[in-house]
Amino acid sequence: MKWLVMSALVGAMLAPVVGADEADGPENAQQTEHTEQMRILGWVENVALMPEGIVLEAKMDTGATTSSLNALNKETFERDGKEWIAFDMIDPNDESNMIRLEREITRHVRIIRHSGNHQRRPVVEMGLCMGDVYRKEEVSLIDRTALSYQLLVGRNHMAGAILLDSRDKYLQAPDCDLD
């Protein structure tokens, strides 16, 4: 009898460990499945701006909600009754050359700086290819020439699709099939 009780106790203690997916219910199984579908990228990756296919070194930043892109010589204009912006970015293949892009402005965001000053930035929708993950999300436009990377990829672009390995860089080259 004593042996039977002891055996039942040991079995009860081991059940959650041995069959964790089943013991924890469908939520844990979904989490495991979800995590397995996510891509692991480094804290710096080559990311392609789409549809242009311009590949930039980007800092993957979980501390930033929204992504931001280096944008110089910004000019707003109206097209078909909507506000658009034209801007230059430094050509990643030739730093003496600029590439001109145009996007519709989706909104403006107000950023509070550490100094307490406010900064108003235009926000556009942009497709980013990170490894084989393609996401179209909002990107704020700001002069990032004093910073190390022209592109900062924030949580909104990574959420539910990318896990970061903070020890490594350049784990997956951009490889999105958009056809």
N, C-alpha and C positions, 0 to 999 in steps of 0.2 A: 504494500500500500504506500509506504513511504517513498519507494522507488518510483511508483506511478505518479505521485504528486510532484516529485522532483523533476521527472521527465516532462511533465506538462508545463512546469514553470520554465525550464530551459527552452522548450519548444516555443513558448509564447514570447520569450525574450529574443529568440533568433528570427522569428517570422518577419518582423519589420526589416531586418538586415538582409536576409536572403531574398525575399520577394518585395523589395522596396517599391517597385513600380505598382504592383498589384495592391500592396498593403496601404499605400498612400492614396489610392484612388485615381480616378481619371485625370485629375488636375496635374499630378506629377508626371503621368505618362505623356500628357500634352506638352508640358514644359520640356521634357526630355526630347520629344520629337521636334519641338520648336527650336531648341538649342542646336540640335543636329543639323537643321536646315540653314543655320546662320553661317556666315563666312567669317573667318578669322583674318583680320588685317593688322598691319603694324601701325604704330603711332604716326608714321609718315608713309604715304603711299603716292604712287602716280595715279592721278585721277583724270578722266577725260571729260571735258565740257561738251555737252551734246546739244544740238546736232553737229556742231562745228568739228568735233573730234580733237580739239586742242588738249594736249596732255600736259598737266601741271603737277609739280610736286605739291602735295597738300598735307597739312597737319590735320590729323583726325583728333578732334577735341570734344571729349564728353562733357567738358565744363561749359561749352557754348551751346545754347539752344538752337540758334539759327546759324547757318553757314554764312561766310562772308568772302567776297572776291575783291581783289585789287582792281579798282576802277579809277582811271585818270581821265582828265579832260571831259568830264560829264556834261552833257547837253540834253535838256529835256525838250520834247516837242510833242505835237499832237498828231495822231494818225487815226483816221476813222473815228474821230470823236473821243479817243482814249489817250491817256498820258503815256508817252514812251520816253526812253532814255537811250542815248548813244554814248558810248564810253570806250576808252582805249585801255588795253592791258598790255603788259610787256610780253613780247614774243618769247616763249620759253626756249626756243632754238637760237635766238639772236637777240640779246638784250638791248641792242641799239635800235631794234625795230619794234613798232607798236602794231597791235591787231585791234581793229575797230569792231565792236559788237553793238547790236541793238536789241532791246527787249522792252516789252510792255511793263510798266510799273504796276505792281499789284497792290502796293500800299507803301506807306512810310512808317518807319519805326523810330522811336525816340530812345536813344541809348544814354544811360546815365554813366558818366565817366567816374573813375576813382577820385578825381579832383572835385566832383560834385557838379561839374558842368554837364550840360545836355548836348547831345549830338543827334541831328535828324538825318536818317539815311534812307535812300530809296531802296525798295525791295522788289526783286524780279523773280519770276519762276525760271528755274534752270535745271536741265537734266544733267546728272552726274553719273558716270560709269566708274564704279569702284570694284575691281576684280570683275566678277560676272554679274554684279548687282547694279541695276539701273534704277535710279530714283529721280523723279521730278519733284522738286521742293523749292521753297523760297530761299533766296540768297540775298543778303544785304550787300550793297555796293559801297566801298570805302577805299580810300587811299591806304594801301598796305605796303608801300614801297620801303618803308623803314623796318618792316618785319621780315622774318626769314622766308616765309611762304606766301605766295600770291593768293592761295586758297586755303581757307580754314573750313573744314567739314564739321558741322555741329550735329547734335543729337538727333534733330529732326530727320536728317538724311540717313543716319545709321540705324535708327530705332527699328527693332524687330528683324533686322537683316544682317547686322555686323557686330561682331565681338572684337575688341581690341586686345592685342598682345603688346603691352607697354614696353616690353624688352626689345622689340624687333621693328624693322622697317622693311618696306618693299616686299611684302609677302605675296601679293597678287597684282599682276599687271592688269590694266583695264582690258576687258574682253567681253563687251556686251553685244549681243546679237539683237539689233533693233528691227530686223525685217519681219 
